[in-house]
Amino acid sequence: MEKIVVFTPSLNIGGIERILLTYAKGLAEKGYQVTYLTLSKKGDFEFQTTENLYLKNLGVSRLRQALFALIKFLKVNKPDIILCANEATFMIYIAKVLSGSKAKIITSHHNYYENYMDMSFKKTFVPKFVYPRCSKVIAVSEGIRKMLINDFKIKSNKVITISNPIDILEIQNKSIQIVNDLPNQYILFVGRFDKVKNIPFLIDAFKLFNKKFPEIKLLLIGGGSELDVIVDYIDQADLKNKIELLGIKSNPFPYIKNAKIVVLSSKSEAFPTVLLESLILGKTIVSTPTYGGIDILKDGKYGYISKSISDVNDFYEKLVQAYLNPLDTEVLINYASSNYQLTLKVNQLQKTMKI
């Protein structure tokens, strides 16, 4: 069996880390020798070493400091395949070249082109010039694949679509953990506190919802650069007693399992893992009409989708509909189980590794 390295700069709560860690576990279960490589020991996830799966770190705090440590790692460990994603691919590629490694780089892309519109050449350099030098590029949705081919001019035979996996058994097992002091009824957001997540918009919609259903709270799980902005926004909206910021949770699944509604208010999403995790727990979802939300929820068949990312009244109305008319739990679970289970996605990844 090939030796595989799965690389992310950290083990934080972001979707990319969760996706690649899920792949690492699935590949280890298939018998591959898998090393999950990060920059340092710091991270939000609790990593559990299992048979064939090991955690190593490079002992540096920033990606730009990692080059020499990566070169040494590749020379010593001689992996056959390296899995990585997005901008981290640049450092992996440079380290491979300078180390003389023969490893195949299989990268994945998780953002739409619109996220690059106001970014510098430095940010667009990786998809334009590094991805074509990888063995394969995994697009997490068909829309992402079209973007990479049409906008970044990557050859079509280089790009393959594999939607994100979910470890169903792990999610279900972790969801039964008892959490004390949860409100009786609440709406839940899980994700980074970032501008693209559009959290002030969510707060505005919830303020309207709370007037109609004052007993229901909004819980926000996560952290990030917009934390102070969000705290101030909650204060200005006079919702300090109605909205709780719970911080980052290594296990968000009990919170998802007990939520009345899971919300995604983003301005842009490629393929949000939190929606898959919520569906596998049978949760009714309200989402803005991002590409990823529309794709996963199949144009509203498996969740409520608002008309826009800016119409607060419409998002509020979708929250009311979801609360009064939750979707069938078993239908949601069966849909997610049959389309996104880990074994299915790992099998697709195995075929990619052999191409």
N, C-alpha and C positions, 0 to 999 in steps of 0.2 A: 504493500500500500504506500502511496505517496505521503511525504511529509508536507503538511500544510501549515502555513502561518496566516493567522487572521489578525490584521493590524487596525487598530483605531488609536488615536492619540490618548484617549481616556476611556474610563468605564463610567461615563456619566449617563444622565437620564435621557439623552437625546435619542431620536428614533434610529439613527444610523448605528449607534453602539448596540442598541437592543437587537436590531436586525442581524448584525454580524455576529453577536454573541449567540443568538439562536442558531445561526448557520454552523458556528463552531461546535455547538453541542450536538447538532444533528449529524455532522460529518464524523465526529468522534464516535457516535453510536454506530456508524457504518464501518468502523474499524480503522479509519485514518488516524495517524498520529498528528494531533492538532495542538499548536501552540497559539494561545491568544496573547498577542504582544501589545503592550501599551507603553506610554512614556514613563509613567510613574505608578506607584501603588495607589495613589489617590483616585477616588471615584465613588459614585453613588450606588452602584450595583454591588451586591454581595456575591463574589465569585466563588464557586464551589468546584474544586478540582475533582474530576471524575476519571474513570478509565479512558486513557488515550487523549485526555484534555488537560492542558497545563497552562498556567498563567506565568508570563515573564514580563519584566519591565526593563526599560533602557536606563533608568536612573537619571532622567532629565525632566525638566519642568515644561519646556516649550518645544514645539515641533521643529523650529528652526535650529535648535541645539542638538537635534537627534542624528544628524548625518553620520558622524564618525561612529557613534554607537550602533547605528543600523548596519553600517558597512561591516563592522566587527561581528555583529550577530549573524549576518548572512554568510560570512566566511566560515564561521565556526559551525553553524547549524545546517547549512546547505539544504534549505527547503526546496521542494519541487514546485510548489504553487504558493503564491501570496495573494490573499484576498484583502482588498482595501476599498476605499470609497472616496469620492469627491476630491478635495484639494490635497488630502494626505497622499494621494497617488503620486504627486510630484516628487516628494521626498523618497518614497519607495523606489521609484524609477531611477532617480539619481544614485541612490545607494546600490541598486542592482548593477548599474553600469560600472560604477567605481569599484565594486567588490568582485566583479567578474562572475557574479552569480548567473546560473542558467535557469533560474526559477521563472515560471510563467506568471505574469501579473494578470489577475482577473479583477478588474475594478468595477464598481457600481456607481451609478449616478442617481441622485435623489432630489434634484431641484429642477424646476422649470426655468427656461431661458429668461423669463420676465424678472427673475431674481437677480440676473446679471446686468440688467439694462443700465443701472447707474454705477456699475462697478468698473474698476480699472482694468487695464490690460493684464495686470498681474493676476486678477481673479479669473479672467477668461482664458488665460494661457493654458491651464490644465486640460480642459475639455478640447481645446483647439489643437494643441500640440503634443500633449502627453498621452491622452487616451488612444490616439491612433497607433502608438508604439506599444500598447498593451496587447496581450494575447486575445482578450475579449473584454467587452464593456457590457455590463448588465444594466439594462434600463428597468426601473421598477414598475413602469407602466408603458403601454403602447404609445401614449402621448409623449413620454420622455424619449422613447426610441425615435419617434419621428423628429423630435426636436434635435437630437444628437446628429441624425443623418442630414436633415435639411438645413439647420442653422449652424452646426459646427462642422459639417462636411465630412463626417466620419463614414467610411465605407459601410454599406448595409450589412455585409457579411461579417463585420466586426462586432455588431451590436445585436444582443439578444434580449428579449423581454422575459423577465422572471419577476412576478409580483412578490411582495414581502411575505415571509413565512410567519406562522405563529405556532408556538409550542403549546398545543391545546392542553395536554396533561399537566404541564407545569403551571399554566394559568389557572386551571381549575383547582389544583392542589393548593396553590398560594392564596386563592380567593377565599378559602374557608378560614383563614387566620382571623381570630377575634380581634376587633378594634373597639376599644372603649370610647365612650363619650361622643359617638357619632350622633348627629341630629336624626330625628325620626324620619324626616323627608328632606332630601337635598338634590340639587343639580350639581353636576361635577364637571370641572375642567381639569385635564392633565396635560402638561406640556411645558415648554420653555416660556419664560416671561420675556418675550421678544416682540418687537413692533409688528412683525409679520403675523403674530398670533391674534392681533386685533382685540386684545382683552378689554380696553375701554369701551369698545362697541358692545361686547358681551355684557359688561356692567350696566350700560345704558338700557339694554333690552331686559336684563334681569330686574332693574328698578321698576319697570312697568309691570313685569310679571309678579313681583313681590307685592305690589299694590292689590292685585287680584287674589294672590295666594300668600298672605303674610307669614304663614307658618313654615314656608319652605325656604331653606337657605341655599346659598351658592358656596361651594367649596372649591378652592383653587389649589391644586397640587403642582408644585414646580418651583423654579427659581431662575434668575437670570438678570440681564442688564436693565430690564424695565421694572424691577421690583419696587424701587422708590416711587416711580411714576404711578404705578398701580396702587400703592398704599395711599398716595396723595389723592388719586382719583376716587378711591373708595371713601375717603374722608369727605371730599367735596360733595359726593353724592349722598352723604349722610346714611351710609349703609354699613357702618362698622359693626353693628350688631346683627347684620344679615349675611355678611360675606366673611368667610374664614379663610385665611391663608395658612396652609398646612406645611409649607416648605416642600422639600424634595423627599420623596418616599421611595426606598429601594423596592418595596412591594406595594404598588398602588392597587392591586387587584381586589382586595377586600372593599376598598372604597368604591371601585367601579361596580362590584357585585351588588352593593347595597344602595346605589344611586337610583333615583327615579328616572333621571335623564342624564346622558353624557353629551356634552356640547363640544363642538369644534367651531371656533369663530374666526378662523384664519383668513387672511387675505390671499394666501397661496399655499397649496399643499400638493405634493407630488403623489404620495401614497401613504397617508398617515396611519402608522401602526396602531395607535390608540383606538381607531375605529374597529380594526380587526379584533383587538383584545376585548373591546366592549361587546361586539357581536357574539363572540364565543361565550360570553357570560350572559347573553340574552338581553342586552340593554337596548332600550329605545334611544336613538341618537337624533340630535338636531345639529345640522352642519350648514355652514355657508357653502355656496356653489363653487368650491375649488375643483380643479380637475380631479384631484385625488378623492375628494368627497363624493363627487358625482360617479366616479368609476366604481368605488367600493360599494356605495349604496345603490348602485344601478338606477340612477336617475330618480331616486326616491322610493323605489320598491322596498328597500330594506332600511329606510330611515327618512326623516323629514329634512328637506333641503330648502333653504331660504332662497328668495329671488335674487339677492345681491349680498355684497359684503359691507354694505353701508346703510341699508334700509332697516333701521332699528325697530320700527313698528312691525314689519313683516317678520323679523326674527323673533320678536316677542310673541306674535301670533302663532308661529311654529312651535314655540315652547308651550303655549297653552294647548295646542292640538296634541302635542306629544304627551303632555301630562294627562289630559282627559282621555286620550285614545292611544295608549301604549301598544306597540306592535307585538305580535305573537312571539313569545320567548323561544319556543321550539323551532319555529320557522327561521329565526335569526341564527340560532345555534347550528342548525343543520346546513344552512347556507354557508356560514363561515367554515364549518368543519370540512365540508366537501370541496371547497375551493382553495383554501389557504393553509391546509395542514402542513406541518413541517416535513413529513416524509415525502410528500408530493414535490415540494420545492427543492429539497435536497437531491431528489432524483433528477430534477431538471438541472441543478447545478453540477451534478456528477457528469452529465452529458456534455455540459459546457466545458468542464475541465479536460475532457478527452479530445475536444476539437482542436 
